[in-house]
């Protein structure tokens, strides 16, 4: 297997020239499959933190670029859903991993995020030669070489794809839970701390799926 040191990419060529890291000399010369890893829900008050691992074939890049793939936070809900379907159809492999609310409260949100990422990678049926991980924290005890990339969802097409898949998967989960917990306005806030969500926490207290280690969820009725 190719040896690649874990590193954080902080200074990169102009994006207009580079467009995506997968076309840079540092990555295009790597023989084998690349997996993009990203998470969603880290800042939410309710529900799990969710990660996706996505392996794209080289011939999918041009199609996804033409479709306007980018960081999931910069896309509308309908556009994300359409792109997620396209990504999953084109991908060689993709998997979801998550860490539950109880795990977040037990080991903290950073460690739970890394755990969700590790679970997504370990579920892959096709092993990549390297994982591109969004952020500056490497996944602990991952035997596959990895490279952390600050703002990776803006710099790596594979990470951007993972961010979209993770976001759509988590949003659909929260929407299914919204009917069970209607008082928190989850359908609109997706578990994040909107004014209505914070007001509901003060009025009704936290549910069993709220993150009790997060201070807004510690309000006593």
C-alpha positions as a printed Julia matrix, in Angstrom:
221×3 Matrix{Float64}:
   0.0    0.0     0.0
   1.19   3.53   -0.75
   2.54   5.26    2.35
   1.03   8.7     2.85
   1.63  10.7     5.99
  -1.3   12.22    7.85
  -1.15  15.96    7.25
  -3.27  19.08    7.25
  -3.47  21.04    4.01
  -3.61  24.73    4.89
  -2.05  26.43    1.85
  -3.24  25.42   -1.59
  -2.95  26.79   -5.13
  -5.61  29.16   -6.39
  -8.9   27.27   -6.63
  -9.6   28.77  -10.05
  -6.49  27.0   -11.31
  -6.78  23.87   -9.21
 -10.57  23.5    -8.98
 -10.4   20.21   -7.07
  -7.57  18.54   -5.19
  -8.17  15.27   -7.01
  -6.64  16.91  -10.09
  -3.59  18.22   -8.23
  -0.2   16.56   -8.64
  -0.23  15.39   -5.02
  -3.37  13.3    -5.49
  -3.62  12.54   -9.21
  -0.37  10.6    -9.0
  -1.72   8.26   -6.31
  -2.56   4.84   -7.78
  -5.81   3.44   -6.42
  -9.12   4.64   -5.05
  -9.65   7.76   -2.95
 -12.43   8.06   -0.36
 -13.84  11.39    0.75
 -15.05  11.61    4.37
 -17.25  14.33    5.87
 -19.71  14.75    8.72
 -22.88  16.69    9.43
 -24.74  17.52   12.61
 -21.77  18.36   14.78
 -23.35  21.61   16.0
 -26.9   20.31   16.38
 -28.64  19.95   19.75
 -30.74  16.93   18.76
 -29.97  13.62   17.09
 -26.82  11.83   15.97
 -23.73  13.15   14.27
 -23.56  11.53   10.84
 -20.63  10.89    8.52
 -20.4    9.63    4.95
 -17.54   7.91    3.12
 -17.73   8.16   -0.68
 -15.47   6.59   -3.32
 -15.97   8.07   -6.78
 -14.62   6.7   -10.05
 -12.5    9.11  -12.05
 -15.04   9.2   -14.87
 -17.72  10.56  -12.48
 -15.82  13.77  -11.73
 -16.72  15.63  -14.92
 -20.39  14.68  -14.61
 -20.6   15.85  -10.99
 -18.74  19.07  -11.74
 -21.18  19.77  -14.58
 -24.02  19.13  -12.13
 -22.63  21.83   -9.84
 -21.38  19.74   -6.93
 -20.16  21.84   -4.01
 -20.18  22.03   -0.22
 -23.62  20.82    0.96
 -24.19  24.0     3.02
 -24.2   26.04   -0.19
 -26.97  24.03   -1.87
 -30.74  24.15   -1.55
 -32.47  21.16    0.02
 -33.94  19.97   -3.29
 -30.59  20.39   -5.06
 -28.79  18.43   -2.34
 -31.26  15.59   -2.61
 -30.92  15.39   -6.39
 -27.12  15.46   -6.19
 -27.07  12.85   -3.4
 -29.02  10.46   -5.61
 -26.64  11.13   -8.49
 -23.56  10.64   -6.28
 -24.83   7.34   -4.89
 -25.58   6.05   -8.39
 -22.13   7.0    -9.69
 -20.08   6.0    -6.65
 -18.0    2.85   -6.59
 -19.02   2.59   -2.94
 -20.53   4.82   -0.27
 -21.48   4.24    3.34
 -22.97   6.1     6.3
 -21.69   5.97    9.87
 -23.09   7.78   12.88
 -22.65   8.26   16.6
 -25.78   8.36   18.72
 -26.75  11.06   21.21
 -25.71   8.91   24.16
 -22.26   8.42   22.63
 -21.9   12.15   22.04
 -22.71  12.84   25.7
 -20.33  10.13   26.86
 -17.2   10.82   24.79
 -17.81  14.45   23.59
 -18.8   15.69   20.16
 -15.31  15.72   18.63
 -14.6   12.1    19.5
 -18.12  11.1    18.45
 -17.6   12.82   15.1
 -14.36  10.93   14.51
 -16.08   7.7    15.57
 -18.88   8.29   13.04
 -16.28   8.88   10.34
 -14.4    5.72   11.26
 -17.61   3.68   11.17
 -18.44   5.0     7.69
 -14.97   4.06    6.38
 -15.0    0.6     7.96
 -18.36  -0.17    6.32
 -16.93   0.35    2.83
 -16.82  -2.9     0.87
 -14.09  -1.48   -1.37
 -10.96  -0.35    0.49
  -9.44   2.94   -0.66
  -5.7    3.6    -0.69
  -6.25   6.92    1.09
  -9.05   8.75    2.89
  -9.44  12.5     2.5
 -10.92  13.71    5.8
 -12.6   17.08    6.19
 -11.12  19.17    9.0
  -7.85  19.05   10.9
  -8.37  15.99   13.09
  -7.28  12.55   11.83
  -9.51   9.56   12.5
  -8.11   7.61   15.43
  -6.89   4.04   14.91
  -7.73   4.0    11.21
  -5.33   1.63    9.45
  -5.95   3.17    6.03
  -3.69   6.16    5.19
  -5.5    9.46    5.57
  -5.02  13.13    4.84
  -6.91  15.82    6.73
  -7.95  18.85    4.71
  -9.15  22.1     6.26
 -12.32  23.22    4.44
 -12.11  19.98    2.52
 -15.71  20.21    1.33
 -14.66  23.26   -0.7
 -11.41  21.73   -1.99
 -12.02  18.05   -2.63
 -14.72  16.74   -4.92
 -14.84  13.47   -2.96
 -15.3   15.27    0.36
 -17.95  17.54   -1.16
 -19.8   14.42   -2.33
 -19.58  12.94    1.17
 -20.89  16.16    2.71
 -23.95  16.06    0.45
 -24.71  12.39    1.1
 -24.31  12.8     4.87
 -26.46  15.93    4.98
 -29.32  14.39    3.0
 -29.23  11.16    5.05
 -29.29  13.03    8.38
 -31.99  15.48    7.29
 -34.25  12.61    6.25
 -33.68  10.91    9.6
 -34.55  14.09   11.53
 -37.68  14.58    9.41
 -38.83  11.08   10.37
 -38.27  11.9    14.04
 -39.99  15.28   13.8
 -43.47  13.76   14.04
 -42.53  12.12   17.35
 -41.21  15.37   18.8
 -43.4   18.08   17.18
 -42.81  20.66   19.92
 -39.18  21.26   18.86
 -39.88  22.36   15.26
 -37.38  19.79   13.98
 -38.89  19.8    10.52
 -37.48  23.29   10.02
 -34.38  23.41   12.21
 -33.13  19.81   11.63
 -32.07  19.65   15.28
 -30.05  22.87   15.33
 -30.58  25.63   17.89
 -33.12  27.86   16.18
 -35.05  30.39   18.34
 -38.16  28.15   18.32
 -36.08  25.12   19.25
 -34.44  26.96   22.16
 -37.8   28.25   23.34
 -39.23  24.71   23.26
 -36.31  23.47   25.34
 -37.14  26.08   27.98
 -40.83  25.17   27.88
 -40.68  21.36   27.64
 -37.13  20.43   28.6
 -34.94  18.08   26.58
 -36.09  14.84   24.95
 -34.24  11.53   25.13
 -32.56  12.38   21.8
 -31.24  15.77   22.86
 -27.54  16.11   23.67
 -27.55  16.62   27.42
 -23.86  17.57   27.4
 -24.71  20.66   25.31
 -25.55  23.63   27.54
 -28.81  24.67   25.77
 -30.19  21.2    26.57
 -29.44  21.5    30.29
 -32.24  23.97   31.0
 -34.41  22.85   33.91
 -38.18  23.15   33.59
